[in-house]
Amino acid sequence: MFLNTLGIGEWAMHAWVKNDKMGFHENSSTKTTPNRRNTDRYYDRRQSCTDFLAAIPKLPSHYCRSSSTCMYLEPIIGNKMELYRLYCEYCVTNNIEIPASRRVLMEEMQELNIKLFQPKKDKCDICSAHEVGNVNEDDYNNHVRKKEEARDEKIKDKTEAENGECNCISIDLQAVLIAPRLQTSSLYYKQKLAVHNFTVFDMVSTQAVCYVFDECQADLTANVFASCLTDYIKHELPKKT
């Protein structure tokens, strides 16, 4: 199209291109070749990210969501900036002259399926799905209605407990705790214990009993929580009579 506009013949254009010696192209004597040294440096830096992430203890995915397959860094690392600072310190300790950029570190985390652990307020699957438009309004409204009915029943039970007709308690499992919890760089690479706190709260007296145990003593199966409730019923409820 531009040949007709400029009044140039096609063969003339082919001849000019064939004999051209300017710039970088097939006829150029200088060709761009990959810089092997820079390539090796890039892979060395990326490998340093992999080694750094492998050295930090992680939490299994079931401490966050049962449907997740990710590994989570321990909650003592609060954000990405803190993680990158630790990586730079790791590079200094291991005589790595130039650390990788934060972007490369984040890319390596994503490739290894590793995330920062961020405990969030419990939210049911229906509410979460409704926020992104995956649940229709009828199902969501029905869910909200059931939630309000459950709340009304809770208030009713608390009133009966205040009148001495029954006992009313609520239970909850705190987000996983890490022991020891110290802001010391050397401890970031030490294996720590996952500690759990199962709390039973009396709605009337506002007194709570905490069942604290680590991963060496018990796991998170239903039998463990049933044992805690059995202990509470046998030893704590009689104190109220």
C-alpha positions as CSV (number, residue, x, y, z in Angstrom):
1,M,0.0,0.0,0.0
2,F,2.7,2.5,0.9
3,L,4.6,1.7,-2.3
4,N,1.8,3.0,-4.4
5,T,1.5,6.1,-2.1
6,L,5.2,6.9,-2.5
7,G,5.4,5.9,-6.2
8,I,8.1,3.3,-5.5
9,G,8.4,0.0,-7.4
10,E,8.3,-3.3,-5.6
11,W,11.6,-4.5,-7.1
12,A,13.4,-1.3,-6.1
13,M,12.3,-1.8,-2.5
14,H,13.6,-5.4,-2.5
15,A,16.9,-4.2,-3.8
16,W,17.2,-1.5,-1.1
17,V,16.5,-4.0,1.7
18,K,18.9,-6.6,0.3
19,N,21.8,-4.2,0.1
20,D,21.1,-2.3,3.3
21,K,24.0,-2.4,5.8
22,M,22.5,-0.2,8.6
23,G,20.8,-1.4,11.8
24,F,20.5,-5.0,13.0
25,H,18.9,-7.5,10.6
26,E,19.8,-10.7,8.8
27,N,22.5,-9.0,6.6
28,S,24.1,-7.3,9.6
29,S,27.6,-8.4,10.6
30,T,26.8,-7.7,14.2
31,K,24.1,-10.0,15.6
32,T,22.6,-9.9,19.1
33,T,23.5,-13.0,21.1
34,P,22.3,-13.9,24.6
35,N,24.7,-12.7,27.3
36,R,25.5,-16.0,29.0
37,R,26.9,-14.2,32.0
38,N,23.8,-12.2,32.6
39,T,21.6,-15.3,32.1
40,D,23.6,-17.2,34.7
41,R,23.3,-14.4,37.1
42,Y,19.5,-14.3,36.7
43,Y,19.2,-18.0,37.4
44,D,21.5,-17.8,40.4
45,R,19.4,-15.0,41.9
46,R,16.2,-16.9,41.2
47,Q,17.8,-20.0,42.8
48,S,18.7,-17.9,45.9
49,C,14.9,-17.1,46.2
50,T,14.1,-20.8,46.0
51,D,16.7,-21.7,48.6
52,F,15.5,-18.8,50.9
53,L,11.8,-19.9,50.7
54,A,12.8,-23.5,51.4
55,A,14.7,-22.5,54.5
56,I,11.7,-20.8,56.2
57,P,9.3,-23.1,58.1
58,K,5.8,-23.2,56.8
59,L,2.3,-24.1,57.9
60,P,0.2,-26.7,56.2
61,S,-2.8,-25.5,54.2
62,H,-5.4,-26.8,56.6
63,Y,-4.5,-24.1,59.1
64,C,-6.2,-21.6,56.7
65,R,-8.9,-23.3,54.6
66,S,-9.6,-27.0,54.1
67,S,-9.9,-26.5,50.3
68,S,-6.5,-24.8,49.9
69,T,-3.4,-26.6,48.7
70,C,-1.0,-23.7,49.4
71,M,1.8,-23.7,51.9
72,Y,1.8,-20.7,54.2
73,L,4.7,-18.9,55.8
74,E,4.5,-18.5,59.5
75,P,2.5,-15.5,60.7
76,I,5.5,-13.9,62.3
77,I,6.2,-12.6,58.8
78,G,3.6,-9.9,58.5
79,N,4.0,-8.6,54.9
80,K,5.9,-8.8,51.7
81,M,8.2,-6.0,52.6
82,E,9.3,-7.8,55.7
83,L,9.8,-11.0,53.8
84,Y,12.0,-9.2,51.2
85,R,14.0,-7.6,54.0
86,L,14.7,-11.1,55.4
87,Y,15.7,-12.3,52.0
88,C,18.2,-9.5,51.6
89,E,19.7,-10.4,55.0
90,Y,19.8,-14.1,53.9
91,C,21.8,-13.0,50.8
92,V,24.3,-11.1,53.0
93,T,24.7,-14.1,55.3
94,N,25.2,-16.4,52.4
95,N,27.6,-14.1,50.4
96,I,25.2,-13.5,47.6
97,E,26.4,-10.3,46.1
98,I,23.3,-9.0,44.4
99,P,19.9,-10.2,45.6
100,A,17.0,-10.7,43.3
101,S,14.3,-8.0,43.0
102,R,11.2,-8.2,45.1
103,R,9.2,-9.0,41.9
104,V,11.3,-12.1,41.3
105,L,10.9,-13.2,44.9
106,M,7.1,-12.8,44.6
107,E,7.1,-14.7,41.3
108,E,9.0,-17.6,42.9
109,M,6.5,-17.7,45.8
110,Q,3.7,-17.9,43.3
111,E,5.4,-20.7,41.3
112,L,6.1,-22.7,44.5
113,N,2.5,-22.1,45.7
114,I,3.6,-20.3,48.9
115,K,1.6,-17.5,50.5
116,L,1.8,-15.3,53.5
117,F,-0.4,-16.5,56.4
118,Q,-3.1,-13.9,57.1
119,P,-5.7,-15.1,59.6
120,K,-9.1,-13.6,58.7
121,K,-12.5,-13.4,60.3
122,D,-14.5,-16.6,59.8
123,K,-16.8,-16.3,56.9
124,C,-19.0,-19.0,55.5
125,D,-18.8,-20.2,51.9
126,I,-22.2,-18.9,50.9
127,C,-21.3,-15.3,52.0
128,S,-18.0,-15.5,50.3
129,A,-19.5,-16.8,47.1
130,H,-22.2,-14.1,47.2
131,E,-19.6,-11.3,47.3
132,V,-18.2,-12.4,43.9
133,G,-21.7,-13.1,42.4
134,N,-21.7,-16.9,42.5
135,V,-24.8,-17.2,44.6
136,N,-28.3,-16.0,43.5
137,E,-30.3,-13.7,45.6
138,D,-32.9,-16.3,46.6
139,D,-30.3,-18.7,48.1
140,Y,-28.5,-15.8,49.8
141,N,-31.7,-14.4,51.3
142,N,-32.6,-17.8,52.6
143,H,-29.2,-18.1,54.1
144,V,-29.5,-14.7,55.8
145,R,-32.9,-15.7,57.2
146,K,-31.5,-18.9,58.7
147,K,-28.6,-16.9,60.2
148,E,-31.1,-14.5,61.9
149,E,-33.1,-17.4,63.2
150,A,-30.0,-19.0,64.7
151,R,-29.1,-15.6,66.3
152,D,-32.6,-15.4,67.8
153,E,-32.3,-18.9,69.2
154,K,-29.0,-18.0,70.7
155,I,-30.6,-15.0,72.5
156,K,-33.4,-17.2,73.7
157,D,-31.0,-19.8,75.1
158,K,-29.0,-17.1,76.9
159,T,-32.2,-15.8,78.5
160,E,-33.1,-19.3,79.7
161,A,-29.6,-19.7,81.0
162,E,-29.9,-16.5,83.0
163,N,-33.1,-17.8,84.5
164,G,-31.3,-21.0,85.6
165,E,-33.2,-23.2,83.2
166,C,-30.1,-24.4,81.3
167,N,-26.4,-23.7,80.6
168,C,-25.4,-21.7,77.5
169,I,-21.9,-21.7,76.2
170,S,-20.1,-20.7,73.0
171,I,-17.0,-22.3,71.6
172,D,-14.3,-21.1,69.2
173,L,-10.8,-22.1,68.0
174,Q,-8.3,-19.3,67.9
175,A,-6.1,-18.9,64.8
176,V,-3.0,-21.0,65.0
177,L,-0.3,-19.6,67.3
178,I,3.5,-20.0,66.8
179,A,5.8,-20.8,69.7
180,P,8.2,-19.2,70.4
181,R,7.1,-15.9,69.0
182,L,10.1,-13.6,68.9
183,Q,11.0,-10.9,66.4
184,T,14.6,-12.2,66.0
185,S,16.0,-12.8,62.5
186,S,17.7,-16.0,63.5
187,L,14.5,-17.6,64.7
188,Y,12.8,-17.2,61.3
189,Y,14.6,-20.2,60.1
190,K,14.0,-22.4,63.2
191,Q,11.2,-24.9,63.3
192,K,8.5,-23.9,65.7
193,L,5.5,-25.5,67.3
194,A,2.0,-24.8,66.2
195,V,-0.1,-24.1,69.3
196,H,-3.9,-24.2,69.4
197,N,-6.3,-22.5,71.8
198,F,-9.9,-24.0,72.0
199,T,-12.0,-21.7,74.1
200,V,-15.3,-22.5,75.9
201,F,-17.2,-19.3,77.0
202,D,-20.0,-19.1,79.4
203,M,-22.6,-16.7,78.1
204,V,-24.1,-15.9,81.5
205,S,-21.1,-15.6,83.8
206,T,-18.8,-14.4,81.0
207,Q,-16.1,-16.8,82.3
208,A,-14.0,-18.7,79.8
209,V,-11.9,-21.9,79.9
210,C,-9.1,-22.2,77.4
211,Y,-7.8,-25.6,76.3
212,V,-4.3,-24.9,75.0
213,F,-2.3,-27.7,73.3
214,D,0.5,-27.9,70.7
215,E,0.8,-30.1,67.7
216,C,2.8,-32.7,69.6
217,Q,0.0,-33.3,72.1
218,A,-3.0,-33.4,69.8
219,D,-4.3,-32.7,66.3
220,L,-7.4,-30.9,65.1
221,T,-9.7,-33.9,64.8
222,A,-13.3,-34.0,66.2
223,N,-12.1,-36.3,69.0
224,V,-9.9,-33.7,70.5
225,F,-12.6,-31.1,70.7
226,A,-15.1,-33.6,72.0
227,S,-12.6,-34.5,74.8
228,C,-12.4,-30.7,75.7
229,L,-16.1,-30.4,75.9
230,T,-16.4,-33.6,77.9
231,D,-13.8,-32.2,80.4
232,Y,-15.7,-28.9,80.6
233,I,-19.0,-30.7,81.3
234,K,-17.5,-33.0,83.9
235,H,-15.3,-30.4,85.8
236,E,-16.6,-26.9,85.1
237,L,-20.4,-27.2,85.0
238,P,-20.6,-28.7,88.5
239,K,-18.8,-25.6,89.9
240,K,-21.9,-23.5,89.0
241,T,-24.3,-25.6,91.1
